[in-house]
């Protein structure tokens, strides 16, 4: 614990920001990186904010909805419901997967006071379904997820994964434009040397 704290103190800050008193190994007061930042009054650097034009909607490249349950008939019924909702909202499911079920087995005594020869084997099966959708807007995805999550049957678990498209920051340049600018500068320097 102490070694990790010293590591945080030394490597998370610039050497000019750490006073000598903070580096002294005092076993009674272990300082974490967050406390040290507060003590030294170092401002936290916020993440760069990317402004969107007014009225624009979020864009999702992919939306994956995974449901898990112990009864395959309930999952089949829920799949029909998801297909119905997606056709009503004019969303085309790209792929619907049915992965193999997961089996968990326990071998236990029939009761805690029974003899060792009375064993029972218990089994739990977990069935899966995955719904994949592509190229959705934020409002459509929110509406779809609202319908699907509100009508989730009992005993069914849902995991939602969204991949949102974000614009590049201004300081990032695409590789094609940076390589073309270097080739033009190289050509210009060659022409100047020849003349």
ABEGO torsion letter per residue (X at the ends): XAAAAAAAAAAABBAAABBAAAABBBAABBBBAAAAAAAAGBBBBBBBBBBBBBGBBBBBABBBBBBBBABAAAAAAAAAAAAAAAAAAGBBBABBBBBBBBBBBBBBBABAABBAABBBBBBBBBBBBBBBBBGBBAAAAAAAAAAAAAABBBGBBBBBBBBBBBBBBAABBBAAAAAAAAAAAAAAAAAAAAX
